[in-house]
Amino acid sequence: MNKYEIIYNKNENIRLIKMNYRCLIQYTQNWIYNRSLNLEKVDELYQEIKHNSCKFGWTLHAFFNKSNEDIMILDGQHRREAIKKFIELDDPDFSNNDDIILWLYDIECDETNEGDIIDLFRRLNNNEPIDFRELPSKRKIHLSNLIKNEFKSAVRTNGNTNEARSPYISKKQIKNICDIILNKFPQLSNEEILIKMKEMNKKISILAMIDNVEELFQKKLNKKDKEIIDECFQLKFYLNIKNSIYDNFKWIDILV
């Protein structure tokens, strides 16, 4: 099955493509370092699709990661999420055959060509108000990669997963951790932040030992809590323990 139809090749690295709505949701993801979703905006666009689907045309922008063939949305994440909502709620019999247009830019590898992706993202979004704290940066991406490599056994690799099952952690959660830490402790280098995180991981692991674990949860453990601690032990990762005193990454407050 073809994921998309090529309409026009601008050059060897840029092409205009057409996808139907279901292929868009099945074969694309929002770039992990994109801005936070505005759910009100998503709902507004969803209502447009639901009631006026033939009265407008959208064009999205995405990059094609040649290293793993992922298609990542750079400009149009709210439109993608609105289409996803429409498909989930209003197309139960798979009858929708609407298409959407995308400009697709080839990137050799997202981790080694991060500067090109950031530059493209900024040029595509230069007419919209952007919170500078949410802008992707080489530093943020570098820190995210350091964390993913250090704790790789605990990282869920699906880029569309907002929140992984504890004690695992998603790429989106790592991105959020980076946002908070860089905003809270800008004086620290990425390497210093990683050292602090490793120290915190060790500190929580000591609390998770059988003699101390009730202090970590501030209660008697139930079966689910025990299963989470057992998985932490296997993963050697303790920074996302649900229902503990450090749930929701509260350990960041005492990182320094």
C-alpha positions in Angstrom: 0.0 0.0 0.0 1.3 3.5 -0.9 1.3 5.9 2.0 1.0 8.9 -0.3 0.8 10.1 -3.9 3.5 12.5 -5.2 2.0 15.4 -6.9 5.1 17.5 -7.7 8.8 17.2 -7.2 10.3 20.6 -6.4 13.8 19.1 -6.3 15.4 15.9 -5.1 14.7 16.7 -1.4 11.4 18.5 -1.5 8.1 17.2 -2.9 4.4 17.9 -2.7 2.3 14.9 -1.7 -1.3 13.9 -1.2 -2.5 11.6 1.6 -6.0 10.6 2.6 -7.1 11.4 6.2 -6.6 7.8 7.5 -3.1 7.5 6.0 -2.2 10.9 7.6 -3.1 9.6 11.0 -1.6 6.1 10.4 1.8 7.2 8.9 2.7 10.6 10.3 3.5 11.9 13.8 3.8 15.4 15.3 7.4 16.3 15.8 8.3 15.8 19.4 9.8 19.3 19.8 6.8 21.0 18.4 4.8 23.5 20.5 2.3 22.3 23.1 -1.1 21.5 21.6 -3.9 24.0 22.2 -7.0 21.7 22.6 -9.4 24.6 22.0 -7.8 25.2 18.7 -8.0 21.5 17.9 -11.7 21.5 18.6 -12.3 24.6 16.6 -10.6 23.0 13.6 -12.5 19.7 14.2 -15.8 21.6 14.0 -14.7 23.1 10.7 -13.9 19.7 9.3 -17.2 18.3 10.6 -19.4 21.0 9.1 -17.4 22.5 6.2 -15.1 19.7 4.9 -15.6 20.7 1.2 -15.2 24.5 1.8 -11.5 24.8 2.5 -8.1 23.2 1.7 -5.2 22.8 4.1 -1.5 22.3 3.3 0.8 20.9 6.0 4.6 20.7 6.2 6.5 17.7 7.3 10.0 16.2 7.1 10.8 12.7 6.0 13.4 11.0 8.2 15.4 8.9 5.7 17.1 7.0 8.6 13.9 5.3 9.7 11.2 6.6 7.1 9.2 8.4 9.8 7.1 11.4 8.6 7.1 14.1 11.2 4.7 17.1 11.1 6.5 20.4 11.6 3.7 22.8 10.6 0.1 21.7 11.0 0.0 19.6 14.2 -3.4 21.2 15.3 -4.9 20.4 11.9 -3.6 16.8 12.1 -5.1 16.4 15.6 -8.4 17.8 14.4 -8.4 15.3 11.5 -7.6 12.5 13.9 -10.5 13.6 16.1 -12.8 13.6 13.1 -11.8 10.1 12.0 -12.2 8.7 15.5 -15.6 10.3 16.2 -17.3 10.8 12.8 -16.1 8.0 10.5 -17.2 4.7 12.1 -17.7 3.0 8.7 -14.4 4.1 7.1 -16.3 5.9 4.4 -14.4 9.2 4.4 -12.2 9.7 1.4 -10.9 13.3 1.9 -7.3 14.1 1.1 -4.8 16.5 2.5 -1.7 18.1 0.9 1.7 18.1 2.5 5.1 19.6 1.5 7.6 16.9 2.5 11.3 17.7 3.1 13.9 14.9 3.2 16.2 14.8 6.2 19.0 12.3 6.4 18.6 11.7 10.2 16.8 13.8 12.8 19.5 13.4 15.4 22.4 14.5 13.2 20.6 17.1 11.2 18.8 18.8 14.1 20.0 22.3 13.0 18.4 21.9 9.6 15.1 20.8 11.2 15.1 23.7 13.7 15.8 26.2 10.9 13.0 24.7 8.8 10.6 24.8 11.8 11.3 28.4 12.5 10.9 29.5 8.9 7.6 27.6 8.6 6.2 29.1 11.8 7.6 32.7 11.5 4.2 34.3 11.2 2.8 32.9 14.4 3.3 34.0 18.0 5.7 31.6 19.7 6.6 31.3 23.3 10.4 31.4 23.3 10.5 28.8 26.1 8.8 26.3 23.7 11.1 26.9 20.8 13.1 23.9 19.8 16.8 24.4 20.2 20.0 22.4 19.6 20.6 22.5 23.4 17.1 21.0 24.2 17.4 18.3 21.6 21.0 17.5 22.8 19.8 17.2 26.4 16.9 15.0 25.3 19.2 12.7 23.4 21.5 12.5 26.5 18.6 11.5 28.7 17.3 8.9 26.2 20.7 7.3 25.8 21.4 7.2 29.5 18.0 5.7 30.4 17.3 3.9 27.1 16.0 0.8 28.7 13.0 2.8 30.1 12.2 4.9 27.1 9.1 4.1 25.1 10.1 5.0 21.5 6.6 5.7 20.0 6.7 9.4 19.3 2.9 9.7 19.6 2.8 8.5 23.2 2.2 11.4 25.5 2.6 9.5 28.7 4.2 6.1 29.1 3.0 3.5 31.6 5.0 4.0 34.9 7.9 3.4 35.4 8.6 3.7 31.7 8.9 7.2 30.2 7.9 8.5 26.8 9.9 10.8 24.4 7.2 13.5 25.0 7.7 13.3 28.8 11.5 13.6 28.3 10.8 16.7 26.2 8.7 18.1 29.0 11.4 17.4 31.6 13.9 19.2 29.4 11.6 22.2 29.1 11.1 22.4 32.9 14.8 21.8 33.9 16.2 24.3 31.3 13.7 26.9 32.4 14.4 26.3 36.1 18.2 25.7 36.0 19.6 27.6 33.0 23.0 27.9 34.7 23.6 24.1 34.4 25.2 22.6 31.3 23.5 19.6 29.8 26.2 17.3 31.1 25.7 18.7 34.6 22.0 18.2 34.3 22.5 14.6 33.3 24.8 14.0 36.3 22.2 15.5 38.6 19.5 13.3 37.1 21.7 10.2 37.6 22.3 11.2 41.2 18.6 11.7 41.7 17.9 8.3 40.2 20.3 6.7 42.6 18.7 8.6 45.6 15.2 7.4 44.7 16.5 3.8 44.1 17.7 3.8 47.7 14.3 4.9 48.9 12.7 2.1 46.8 14.6 -0.6 48.7 12.3 -2.8 50.8 13.4 -1.2 54.1 12.5 2.3 52.9 9.8 1.9 50.2 6.8 2.9 52.3 8.5 6.2 52.9 8.7 6.6 49.1 4.9 6.1 48.7 3.9 7.5 52.1 1.5 4.5 52.5 1.4 0.7 52.5 2.1 -0.6 49.1 -0.5 -2.3 47.0 0.1 -4.9 44.3 0.5 -2.3 41.5 3.0 -0.3 43.5 5.1 -3.4 44.1 5.0 -4.3 40.4 6.2 -0.8 39.5 9.1 -1.0 42.0 10.0 -4.5 40.6 10.1 -3.0 37.1 12.2 -0.1 38.3 14.7 -2.6 39.7 14.9 -4.3 36.3 15.2 -1.1 34.3 17.5 0.7 36.8 15.2 3.7 36.3 13.3 5.4 39.2 12.4 8.8 37.8 8.8 8.1 36.9 7.2 6.2 39.8 3.5 6.8 39.8 1.8 7.6 43.1 5.1 8.1 44.9 6.2 11.3 46.5 8.1 12.1 43.3 5.2 11.4 40.9 4.8 13.9 38.1 8.6 14.5 38.2 8.4 16.4 41.5 12.1 15.4 42.0 13.0 18.2 39.6 12.2 20.7 42.4 15.1 19.3 44.5 17.5 18.5 41.6 19.9 21.2 42.6 
